[in-house]
Amino acid sequence: MKLPAAALLLAFAALVSPAQQPAAPTSTVLHAARILDVAAGKVLTPGEVLVTGNRIVESGTHVTHPIGAQVIDLGDTTLMPGLIDAHVHLFLHVGDEAFQTVRESVPERTLIAAHAAAADLQAGFTAERDMGTEGAGCADVAVRNAINSGMIPGPRMRMSCNAIDINGGHEDNAGLNPEEHLLSNADRADTLDDIIRVMREQHKQGADFTKIYETGRDRLVGNVFTTPYQYTEAELAAAVAEAKRTGSRVGVHCTGEPGARYAAEANVASIDHADFLSPETMRIMHEKEIFAVPTFAIVEYFAAHAASPAAGSRENAMQLYHAEQFKKQMAAGVPFAVGSDVGPFPHGTQAREYELMVEYGMSTAEVLRSGLINGAKLLDWADSIGQLKPHFFADIIAVPGNPLTDISVLTHVQFVMKNGEVVMRKPAAQ
């Protein structure tokens, strides 16, 4: 007698051993003295987060404790989302920035980038945007893929491959012996057609977004800041349209006018550095929600490690000028994300950028919103990271003290969880 098909399926299912069934995701409860509500700018007491698999299930002062869940008591710390750095360079390191791209092979630089990614994650940065490999092409895609596959540790990454630059532009090794025929630290594109061609090649190789050098070199004479633009508004608009076609974005290295106005009119995603913005550019950025990414930390480092007192004075003057412009940008309602330009200064130390934005006039609550909520938007992960909310990825850190009253605690991360897995936990102070 033949059994009905449904009965056969039931019989087969009964024979499958438990070992062959997918294991139920494990649950973890994180408990701490406090928890940060980034959007509200409040710290609640105590703090708990329920994590199942790689996602947050609940967060607040008290959460469900499922039977069998692991409980991790983090003591006198504050639970908060993993940090975001919207402007990093994994392929750069401290020392001789101008020539490391000449002396070091791409394989060597890729290994350096993997080490940098691990250092950033250990410091609590669970998501980053890499703003150009500085001549290593799309080797950053390999680093991102290795992180995503679990082969190496690192943050969630958005990669741009090389930046795009004009011949003789900001990162084209200009001013050096032309007979050496040194390669550019960016991909050269002199025309609109060149830009589209390069973008399509980078997209084919796995780039998440496009970085374009729009200005440079910069000059500050007295209180007058000048910098030549590299691409017209029409060229930038074409790049933005091409990026939109593939669901991508464009971020620009842009320190001043008129390049910043061209970039804002073209509707780029971010204007990085943004030392000087005209009132009209600030109005457009506010209206279109184009993020300024100030990158104060790199200038501070260059000033402290300058080759000469005169060079240090120039960097300090630039920083003070930018800090004053930053206040004007805040008053004009320019939205911000937090990006440090880490690479030429040590990876894993870039929480200093959060401190400097507070030092230069932004409230701690707003800096945290800029870094985490706006940073998540800029990286196209607004619905996945940057807040401790149900269904978001379990990218969670713990810091001593209260970040709303002392932003410096971000430089002393005690615990890091990324994607539901504990990456780092420091022993409790005795």
N, C-alpha and C positions, 0 to 999 in steps of 0.2 A: 504494500500500500504506500502510495506517495504522500508525503506530508505537504501541506500547503506551504507556499514560499515564506509567508510570515512566520510560520512555526519553525521553519529551518533557520531563519535569521535569529529568532529568539534562542534556539538551541545553540547556535554558534556563539552568540554573545555570552551565554552562560559558561562556555568552555574557555573564554579568554581569561587568562590569569590576571590578578590585580597588578602584577608587575608590568603587564603590557598596556595597562590603562595609563593615560597621562596623569602625572602626579598633580594633586591640587596645589595651587600656589600657596606658599607659606605666608604667614602674617607676622608682622612685627609692630609693636607699639613703642614709639619713642616718647619718653617722659623727660621733662625738664622743668626748671623753675618758672620759665616764661616762654611765650610764643609771640612772634611778630606777625601782625596783620599789616601787610605792606600797603594795601590800598587805603585802609583807614588811617594809617600812620599811628597805630596803637600797639602797645605790648600788653598782653593778657597774662594772668597768673592763675594757676600754673599753665603749663603747655603740654599738649599731647598730640601725636599724629599716629594714625593707624595706617600702616602700609601693607598692602597685599600684592604679592608679585612685584611689579615695577611701578605701581600706581598708588597714589594717595587715596584712601577710602574715606577717612574722616580726619578733621583737625579742629582743635579748639582747646578749651581748658580741661575737658574730659572727653574721652572717646570710648567706644566699645572695646572691650578686651576679649577677643574670641578665645575659646578653649584651645589651649596648646600654643597660643601666640607667644613669641619671644618678646620680652619686655627689656628694653635698654634704658636704664636710668642715667641720664646725662647730668644730673645734679644741678648746680647753680649756674646754668647756662640759659641762653635764649635760642629756641628753635626758629629757623628762618629759611627761606628758599636759598638754594645754591646761588653763588654770585655769578654775575654775567659781565664779561668784558667785551665790548663791541668793537674794539680796535686792538688787535694783537698781531705780532709777527713771530710765529713759531720758528721760522727759519733764520732769525737773527739772534745774536748773542752779544754779550758784553765784550767790548774791545775791538777797536779798528773796524768800525762798521763799514767804512768806505771800501775796504779791501778784502773783507772776509768772503764776499761773494766772488772775488777773483781767485783767491788762494784755495778755497775749499770746493771740492767736487760736490755735485748734486747728491750722490749717495751719502757722502759724509754729512751734508747739511740736512738730509732727511733723517738721519739718526739723531742729529742734534735737535731737530724739530720734535721727534718722538719723546726725547728726554724733557724738552720744554713743556710739552703737553702734560706729562706726568706731574711735573712740578706745579703747574697751574692747578691741576685737579687737587693735589694735596693741600693747596692753599685755599681750597673752597670754591674755586671757579669751575662750575659744572657746565657752563656753556660759553662759547666764544665765537667771534667773527674774525677770521684771519684776513688781514687787509694786504695781501700780496706776499708772494714768496721771495721777492727781491731777486729775481733771476733764476729761480729753481723751477720755472714753468708750472706744471700741474702736479708736481710731486706732493703738494699738500693734499690732493685727492687721495693718494695712497695712504697718507697718515690718517685722514678722516675715516677711510674705509677700514683700516686696521683697528682704529678705536671702536668703530661700530660693530665689528665682528668679535670684539673681545680679545684680539691678539695683543694689544697694548693698552695701557690705561691712558685716559685723557678725557677732556670735556666733550660735550656735544659740540660739533664744529660746523660752521658755515665757511666754505672755502672759495677763494676768488681766482686761483692760479696766479699768474703774474698780473700786476696792475697794467693798465694801458697808458701809453705816454707818447708824446710827439718826438720826432727825431731831434736830439739835442735838448730834450726837456729835463724835467726835474730829477729823474733817476736814470739818466742815460749816460752816466760817466762822462759828462761834458767837462771840457777843460783839461782832459788828460791827453797824453800823446796819441794823436789820431792814427799814427802808423802802427800802433799796437792793435787796432781794430777790436777794442774791448766790446764784449757783448753788453747790451743794455740790461739794467736790473728790472726792466719792464718790457712789455711787448710793444714794439713801435707801431703807431698808426697815425698817419699824417692827414688822412682824408676821411670823410664820412664813410665811404666804401671800405676803407681800411679798418675802421672801427667795427663795422658790422662783421667783416670777415674774421677778425680776431675774436670777437665775441662768440661767433658760431663755432670756431675751432675750440675755444675754451669750454664752451657748453658741451661739445662732443666729448671732451676729455673729462667731464664731470664737475665743472665749476658750479657752485650754488648761486653765485651772484657775480657782478662785475665791479671792479674798482678802477676808477679813472683818475689820473693826475690832472687836475684842472689849473693849478697855479704853481708858481715857483720860478726863481728863487725870491725870497722875501727880503724886504728892507724896511727898517724902522729908523727914521731920521727925525729926531725930536719926538713929536707926537703924531707924525705922519707915517702911516703904514702903506707900503706899495708892494704889489706883486703882479707879474704879468700873467694873463690868462693863457691857456693852452688850447682850449676848444671853444667854439662858438656855441651860442644857445641852440642853434639848429642842429649842430653835431651832437650835443648832449641830448637833445630831445629825441633824435634818431636812436641813440643808444638806449634811452629809457623805453622807447617803443619796442625795440628789439628784445630787451630784457622782459618786458611785459608779455611779449608773444610766447615766451617759454615759461612764464610764471615766475620770473626772476626779478631782481632789482639792481639798481646802480647806486653805489656809494662813491663819493668823490673826496680826494685829498684837495682841500680848498681852504686857503687861509685868508683871502680877502677879495676885494672888489677890483674889476667888475665880474670876475669869475664866479663869485658867490651868487650874484644876481642871475647870471646865465644858468647856473645849476638849479637855483630855486625855481626859475621860470620853467625849466625843463622837467621839473617834478622828480628830482632824484630822491632817493630814500634818506640819505644823510649827507651832511656837510661836515667832514671831519677836520678838526683843528679849529676852524672858524674864529681865527684871531680877531678879524674885523668884519662886521656885517653892517651894511647901510640900513637906515630905517626902512626903506622899501623892501630890502631883502628879508629883514626880520618880520615885516608884515606878511610877506608871502609865506615864509616858513611857518608862522603861527597859523595862517589860514589853511595851509595844505598839510600841516602836521609833518613837516620835514625836520628831522632831528639834527641838532648840533651835537657834535661829540668833541668836547674841548681838548682832551689829551694834555692836561697840565703836568702829569707825572714825568713825562719824558723830558720836558724842558727843565724841570727842577733838577733832574739827574744830570743833564748836559751842563747846566750851570755849575753844579758842584764838582764835576769832573772835566772841566774845560781844559784845553791844552795851554791856555795862558790866562792871566788875569783879565786881559782885554776881552777875550772870547767869553769868559764867565760873566763879565759885566754886560755884554750884549745879550746873553741868554736871560739874565736877570731882568734887564730892561724889557725884553720881549714878554716875559712872564707877567710883569707888573702891568704892562699895557693890556695884555689879554685879560687879566683879572678885572680890570676896569671895564673893558668891553663886555665881559661876561655878565657883570651887573646890569648893564644896559640891555643885554639880550634877555635876561630874566624879566626885567621890567616890561619888555615888549611882548612877553608871552611866548618866546621861542621855546619849543619843546626840546628836551635834552635826553641823550642816552649817555652812559658812562663807558668810556674807552680810554685806555692808558697809553697805547703805543708801545707796550712792553716788548722786549726783544733786545734793543740796545741797552736796556737796564735789566736786572735779573728777573727771570720768570719766577712767578710765585710771590713776588713782592708788590704786585700792582694794585692791591687794595688801597695803596697810598692815593690813588686817583679819587676814591670816595672821600678820603680825608681832605684833600685839597679843594674839592668842590664845596665842602662845608666851610673850610677856611676862607674861601673867596666869596662867601655870602649866601649860599643856598642852605636851607634848613636840612637837618638830617633826614626828616621824613621825606622831603622832596628828593633828596639825593637817592634815597633807597627806592622810591617810586621810579625815578629816572633810570637807575641802574637795572632794576629788576622788571618792572612792568613795561617801561618803554624799551628796555633792552630786549625783552622777549618779543615785542612787536617788531623791532628792527630786524631781528633774526628770523622772523616769520614763524615763531613758536608761541604766539600770544595765548593760545588755548592749551598749552602744554607745560610751560615752565614759568618761573618768576613769581609764583604765589603758592601758598600751601592750601590748595583747593582740591576737593574730590575730583577724581579722574585725571588730575595733572600727574606728570611723571614724579616719582619719588626722588627728586633731587633736593636734598635737605642738608643744611649744615647747622652746627651749634657753636655759638660764640659766648665767651664769658661776659657777664654784665649785660647792659641794656644798650643796643645800638642806637636807640633814639636819643639817648643822653650822652653817649660817647661813641662816636663813629669809629674811633680807633680800634674798637674790639674786633672789627673785621680783619685786622692784621694779625689776630691771634685765634684763628679758627681751631676749635677743639675736636670737631667731629665732622666727617664728610660722608654722606650717602649719595650715590648716583645711581639712578635707575633701580632703586630698591636694594642695592648692594652696599654694604659698609666698605668704604674705601680707606678711611683713616679714623682712628680714635686715639686721642692722647689720654694717658692715665690721669686720673683726678689728682689735683694738687693736694699734697699732704698737709 
